[in-house]
Amino acid sequence: MGRYIVRRLLQAIPLLFIISLIVFVLTSEMGDPLSAFGGGRKPLRSEDRERLTRQLGLDKPMYIQYVIWLAGNDWMTVDLDANGKPDVGEDGQFVYGTRKGALRGDFGTSFATRQPVMDMIVERMPNTLLLMLTSEVVIIVVSLVIGLISALKQYSIFDHTVTASSFIGLSMPIPLLALGLIYVFAVYFKRWGLPYFPTGGMFDPEAGPGWQQTLWHMVLPVTAISVISIAGYSRFIRASMLEVIQQDYIRTARAKGLAERRVVFIHALKNAALPIVTIIGLELPFLLAGAVVTETIFAWPGMGRLFYDHTTRSDFPVLMGIMIIISVAVVVFQLITDVAYTFLDPRIRYD
């Protein structure tokens, strides 16, 4: 197992390098990064644009820009610009935004806010993890209950109802679902004089921050995120359970007189969980990015909202930082998923 983990980690190095290169090229070509300066209220003067282009290294070839982003710019300086007096060093040269490089955890400085990218990500990540992990727990628990009951009571009224509801849930776009929840449980509930749910943020400014406020504000976004995933997860669990409970070893366990609860939860569910573990393992890394649409609609100050806001500004240092962190998380969680297989199914070995 140890050799397998080391081999996978070594294979991930060139993979992450290729991913970072592709993402860097695509991100740097997606818009004008200088539009982030001045808040986009008015176009930059030509002399300011030229100075910023030189200071940010945007006048250099793409491969030089990538090397600076990856390895930092400690090793280079930029010639003095006649309009860049605040940036001049004692030696008559300047290095604008000196950074260590992505290899050392420095993703640079945001073009829009002039804050370190890593600080912006670290500030938003707890909010996203709170929302997304809560949603994931709800999704897994509800899906397991619905999927198990549907499989054990195949073709019952409950099974047919869940099947129809799942198709509706899978075909419903998240923006439509989120806006529908706001319309019913916020607008109409308030109009009817019922306790209504808030539509944005993490707390009411009048009440101030607190765990009660946070939980109350999480209800609608968690519901919007969970409904569609529950529809898909429950179908996977149902199909896996139906396949497993027809296996010979399940019939043998029942013939030996084992309790039905033990047969279902110990023998059947453990093997039926393999496809679900795969889906969860692939989905968990993207929790770091947050649900872009959901966080934007509900004004949740997380990573998804951060990504959306800085996409509209072509702020590619922030976009690169978020996407590289997600890429690393995908590789790590895929490895964790593979290792988890060996605990769920003793037949799987990587030696």
C-alpha positions as CSV (number, residue, x, y, z in Angstrom):
1,M,0.0,0.0,0.0
2,G,2.8,2.4,0.9
3,R,4.5,1.9,-2.5
4,Y,1.2,2.4,-4.3
5,I,0.6,5.7,-2.5
6,V,4.1,7.0,-3.3
7,R,3.8,6.0,-6.9
8,R,0.5,7.8,-7.2
9,L,1.9,10.9,-5.6
10,L,4.9,10.9,-8.0
11,Q,2.5,10.5,-11.0
12,A,0.6,13.5,-9.7
13,I,3.5,15.9,-10.1
14,P,3.6,16.0,-14.0
15,L,-0.2,15.8,-14.0
16,L,-0.5,18.9,-11.9
17,F,2.2,20.7,-13.9
18,I,0.2,20.1,-17.2
19,I,-3.0,21.2,-15.5
20,S,-1.5,24.4,-14.2
21,L,0.0,25.2,-17.6
22,I,-3.3,24.6,-19.5
23,V,-5.3,26.6,-16.9
24,F,-2.7,29.4,-16.9
25,V,-2.9,29.8,-20.7
26,L,-6.7,29.6,-20.8
27,T,-7.1,32.0,-17.8
28,S,-4.7,34.6,-19.1
29,E,-6.5,34.7,-22.4
30,M,-10.0,35.1,-21.0
31,G,-10.1,38.9,-20.8
32,D,-8.2,42.1,-20.1
33,P,-6.6,41.9,-16.6
34,L,-6.0,45.6,-16.5
35,S,-9.7,46.2,-16.5
36,A,-9.7,45.3,-12.8
37,F,-7.7,48.5,-12.0
38,G,-9.8,51.6,-11.3
39,G,-12.8,49.5,-10.5
40,G,-13.7,49.4,-14.2
41,R,-15.4,52.9,-13.9
42,K,-13.3,54.5,-16.6
43,P,-10.6,53.2,-19.0
44,L,-7.0,53.6,-18.1
45,R,-4.9,56.2,-19.7
46,S,-2.5,54.8,-22.3
47,E,0.6,55.7,-20.2
48,D,-0.9,54.1,-17.1
49,R,-1.8,51.0,-19.1
50,E,1.8,50.8,-20.4
51,R,3.3,51.2,-17.0
52,L,1.0,48.6,-15.4
53,T,1.6,46.2,-18.2
54,R,5.4,46.4,-17.5
55,Q,5.1,46.3,-13.8
56,L,2.9,43.2,-13.8
57,G,5.0,41.4,-16.4
58,L,2.2,41.2,-18.9
59,D,4.5,42.5,-21.7
60,K,6.6,39.3,-21.5
61,P,6.1,36.1,-23.5
62,M,3.6,33.7,-22.1
63,Y,6.2,31.2,-21.0
64,I,8.0,33.8,-19.0
65,Q,4.8,34.8,-17.3
66,Y,4.1,31.2,-16.5
67,V,7.6,30.7,-15.0
68,I,7.2,33.9,-12.9
69,W,3.8,32.6,-11.6
70,L,5.2,29.2,-10.9
71,A,8.7,30.0,-9.5
72,G,8.3,33.6,-8.4
73,N,10.2,36.7,-9.5
74,D,12.8,36.8,-6.8
75,W,15.4,36.1,-9.5
76,M,14.5,39.0,-11.9
77,T,14.0,42.8,-11.9
78,V,12.2,45.1,-14.2
79,D,13.9,48.2,-15.8
80,L,13.0,51.5,-14.3
81,D,9.9,53.2,-15.9
82,A,9.8,56.9,-16.2
83,N,6.3,57.1,-14.7
84,G,6.9,54.5,-11.9
85,K,8.6,56.6,-9.2
86,P,6.8,55.0,-6.3
87,D,8.1,51.6,-7.3
88,V,11.8,52.5,-7.7
89,G,14.3,50.7,-5.5
90,E,17.6,52.0,-4.2
91,D,19.5,50.5,-7.1
92,G,17.4,52.3,-9.7
93,Q,15.3,49.2,-10.5
94,F,12.1,47.8,-9.1
95,V,10.4,44.5,-8.7
96,Y,6.6,45.0,-8.6
97,G,4.8,42.5,-6.4
98,T,7.8,40.4,-5.5
99,R,6.5,36.9,-4.7
100,K,7.8,33.4,-4.1
101,G,5.8,31.6,-6.7
102,A,3.0,29.0,-6.7
103,L,5.5,26.2,-5.9
104,R,6.0,27.8,-2.5
105,G,2.3,28.6,-1.9
106,D,2.4,32.2,-3.1
107,F,-0.3,32.8,-5.8
108,G,0.5,36.5,-6.1
109,T,-1.6,39.5,-5.6
110,S,-5.1,40.2,-6.8
111,F,-5.3,42.7,-9.6
112,A,-8.6,44.0,-8.3
113,T,-8.1,44.3,-4.5
114,R,-4.3,44.3,-4.3
115,Q,-4.6,41.7,-1.5
116,P,-2.5,38.5,-1.4
117,V,-4.5,35.7,-3.2
118,M,-3.9,33.1,-0.5
119,D,-5.2,35.5,2.2
120,M,-8.4,36.0,0.2
121,I,-8.8,32.2,-0.3
122,V,-8.2,31.4,3.4
123,E,-10.7,34.1,4.5
124,R,-13.5,32.7,2.3
125,M,-12.7,28.9,2.6
126,P,-14.3,28.4,6.1
127,N,-17.6,29.8,4.9
128,T,-17.7,27.6,1.9
129,L,-16.7,24.5,3.9
130,L,-19.4,25.2,6.5
131,L,-22.1,25.4,3.7
132,M,-20.8,22.6,1.5
133,L,-20.0,20.0,4.2
134,T,-23.4,20.6,5.8
135,S,-25.0,20.0,2.4
136,E,-22.9,16.9,1.9
137,V,-23.9,15.4,5.2
138,V,-27.6,16.1,4.4
139,I,-27.2,14.6,0.9
140,I,-25.5,11.4,2.1
141,V,-27.8,10.7,5.1
142,V,-31.1,11.4,3.1
143,S,-29.9,9.6,0.1
144,L,-28.9,6.5,2.1
145,V,-32.3,6.4,3.8
146,I,-34.3,6.9,0.5
147,G,-32.1,4.5,-1.5
148,L,-32.2,1.7,1.0
149,I,-35.9,1.8,1.5
150,S,-36.5,2.0,-2.3
151,A,-34.2,-1.0,-2.9
152,L,-35.7,-3.1,0.0
153,K,-39.3,-2.2,-1.1
154,Q,-38.8,-2.4,-4.9
155,Y,-41.9,-1.5,-7.0
156,S,-43.8,-0.3,-3.9
157,I,-45.7,3.0,-3.9
158,F,-42.8,4.6,-2.0
159,D,-40.3,3.3,-4.7
160,H,-42.5,4.7,-7.6
161,T,-42.9,8.0,-5.8
162,V,-39.2,8.4,-5.2
163,T,-38.4,7.4,-8.8
164,A,-40.7,10.1,-10.2
165,S,-39.4,12.7,-7.7
166,S,-35.8,11.8,-8.6
167,F,-36.4,12.4,-12.3
168,I,-38.0,15.8,-11.5
169,G,-35.1,16.7,-9.2
170,L,-32.4,15.7,-11.7
171,S,-34.0,17.8,-14.5
172,M,-34.4,20.9,-12.4
173,P,-31.7,23.6,-12.9
174,I,-30.1,25.0,-9.7
175,P,-30.9,28.6,-10.5
176,L,-34.6,27.8,-11.0
177,L,-34.7,25.7,-7.8
178,A,-32.9,28.4,-5.8
179,L,-35.1,31.2,-7.0
180,G,-38.2,29.0,-6.4
181,L,-37.2,28.4,-2.8
182,I,-36.7,32.1,-2.3
183,Y,-40.0,32.9,-3.9
184,V,-42.0,30.4,-1.8
185,F,-40.2,30.3,1.6
186,A,-39.1,33.9,1.8
187,V,-41.4,36.1,-0.3
188,Y,-44.7,34.2,0.2
189,F,-44.1,33.0,3.7
190,K,-43.5,36.7,4.7
191,R,-46.6,37.7,2.8
192,W,-48.7,35.1,4.6
193,G,-47.4,36.1,8.0
194,L,-45.4,32.9,8.5
195,P,-41.8,32.6,9.8
196,Y,-39.8,33.2,6.6
197,F,-36.2,32.3,5.7
198,P,-33.6,35.0,4.9
199,T,-32.5,35.2,1.3
200,G,-28.9,36.2,1.5
201,G,-25.7,36.5,3.7
202,M,-24.7,34.7,6.8
203,F,-26.5,36.8,9.4
204,D,-29.0,39.6,9.8
205,P,-27.0,42.9,10.2
206,E,-29.4,44.0,13.0
207,A,-29.0,40.7,15.0
208,G,-25.2,40.4,14.3
209,P,-23.2,37.2,13.7
210,G,-24.0,34.1,15.7
211,W,-24.4,30.4,15.2
212,Q,-28.2,30.6,15.3
213,Q,-28.2,33.3,12.6
214,T,-25.8,31.2,10.5
215,L,-27.9,28.1,10.7
216,W,-31.1,30.0,9.9
217,H,-29.4,31.6,6.8
218,M,-28.1,28.2,5.7
219,V,-31.5,26.5,5.3
220,L,-32.3,27.7,1.8
221,P,-28.8,27.4,0.2
222,V,-28.3,23.9,1.7
223,T,-31.7,22.9,0.4
224,A,-30.9,24.2,-3.1
225,I,-27.6,22.3,-3.1
226,S,-29.0,19.1,-1.7
227,V,-32.1,18.5,-3.7
228,I,-30.5,17.7,-7.0
229,S,-27.7,15.6,-5.5
230,I,-30.1,13.6,-3.3
231,A,-32.1,12.7,-6.5
232,G,-28.9,11.4,-8.1
233,Y,-27.3,9.7,-5.1
234,S,-30.5,7.9,-4.1
235,R,-30.8,6.3,-7.6
236,F,-27.2,5.1,-7.4
237,I,-27.7,3.6,-3.9
238,R,-30.9,1.9,-5.0
239,A,-29.3,0.4,-8.1
240,S,-26.2,-0.8,-6.2
241,M,-28.3,-2.3,-3.4
242,L,-30.6,-4.1,-5.8
243,E,-27.5,-5.7,-7.5
244,V,-25.9,-6.7,-4.2
245,I,-28.9,-8.2,-2.4
246,Q,-29.3,-10.6,-5.3
247,Q,-25.8,-12.1,-4.9
248,D,-25.3,-15.6,-3.5
249,Y,-23.5,-14.5,-0.4
250,I,-26.5,-12.4,0.7
251,R,-28.8,-15.5,0.2
252,T,-26.3,-17.5,2.2
253,A,-26.2,-15.0,5.0
254,R,-30.0,-15.0,5.2
255,A,-30.1,-18.8,5.1
256,K,-27.8,-19.0,8.1
257,G,-30.4,-17.1,10.0
258,L,-28.6,-13.8,10.4
259,A,-30.8,-10.8,11.3
260,E,-32.1,-8.8,8.4
261,R,-30.6,-5.6,9.8
262,R,-27.1,-7.3,9.9
263,V,-27.5,-8.7,6.4
264,V,-28.5,-5.3,5.0
265,F,-26.1,-3.0,6.9
266,I,-23.0,-5.2,7.3
267,H,-23.0,-7.5,4.3
268,A,-25.0,-5.7,1.6
269,L,-24.5,-2.0,2.2
270,K,-20.7,-2.2,2.6
271,N,-20.2,-3.6,-0.9
272,A,-23.0,-1.5,-2.4
273,A,-21.2,1.6,-1.1
274,L,-18.3,1.4,-3.6
275,P,-20.0,3.4,-6.4
276,I,-21.2,6.0,-3.9
277,V,-17.7,6.3,-2.4
278,T,-16.4,7.0,-6.0
279,I,-19.0,9.7,-6.6
280,I,-18.3,11.3,-3.2
281,G,-14.6,11.2,-3.6
282,L,-14.8,13.0,-6.9
283,E,-17.2,15.6,-5.6
284,L,-15.6,16.4,-2.3
285,P,-12.6,18.4,-3.9
286,F,-15.1,20.7,-5.6
287,L,-16.6,21.6,-2.2
288,L,-13.5,23.9,-1.9
289,A,-14.8,25.9,-4.9
290,G,-18.2,26.2,-3.4
291,A,-21.4,26.2,-5.4
292,V,-20.8,29.2,-7.7
293,V,-24.5,29.7,-8.7
294,T,-25.9,29.0,-5.2
295,E,-23.5,31.2,-3.4
296,T,-24.1,34.0,-5.8
297,I,-27.9,33.8,-5.6
298,F,-27.9,33.7,-1.8
299,A,-25.0,36.2,-1.4
300,W,-23.0,33.6,0.6
301,P,-19.5,35.0,1.1
302,G,-17.6,31.8,0.1
303,M,-15.2,30.6,-2.5
304,G,-17.9,30.3,-5.2
305,R,-18.9,33.9,-4.8
306,L,-15.2,34.9,-4.8
307,F,-14.6,32.9,-8.0
308,Y,-17.6,34.5,-9.7
309,D,-16.8,38.1,-8.7
310,H,-13.2,37.9,-9.9
311,T,-14.1,36.1,-13.1
312,T,-16.1,39.1,-14.1
313,R,-13.0,41.2,-13.4
314,S,-10.6,39.0,-15.3
315,D,-8.6,38.8,-12.1
316,F,-6.6,35.7,-13.1
317,P,-4.2,35.5,-10.0
318,V,-7.3,34.8,-7.9
319,L,-8.8,32.4,-10.5
320,M,-5.5,30.5,-10.8
321,G,-5.1,30.2,-7.1
322,I,-8.6,28.7,-6.7
323,M,-8.3,26.3,-9.6
324,I,-4.9,25.0,-8.6
325,I,-6.1,24.4,-5.1
326,I,-9.0,22.4,-6.5
327,S,-6.7,20.5,-8.8
328,V,-4.5,19.4,-5.9
329,A,-7.5,18.5,-3.9
330,V,-8.9,16.3,-6.8
331,V,-5.6,14.3,-6.9
332,V,-5.5,13.9,-3.1
333,F,-9.1,12.9,-2.8
334,Q,-8.9,10.4,-5.6
335,L,-6.0,8.7,-3.8
336,I,-8.0,8.7,-0.6
337,T,-10.9,7.2,-2.5
338,D,-8.7,4.4,-3.8
339,V,-7.4,3.6,-0.4
340,A,-11.0,3.6,1.0
341,Y,-11.8,0.8,-1.4
342,T,-9.5,-1.6,0.4
343,F,-11.5,-1.1,3.7
344,L,-14.8,-1.6,2.0
345,D,-13.9,-4.6,-0.1
346,P,-11.2,-6.9,1.1
347,R,-10.8,-8.3,-2.4
348,I,-9.2,-5.1,-3.6
349,R,-5.4,-4.9,-3.1
350,Y,-2.8,-2.5,-4.5
351,D,0.3,-4.5,-3.5
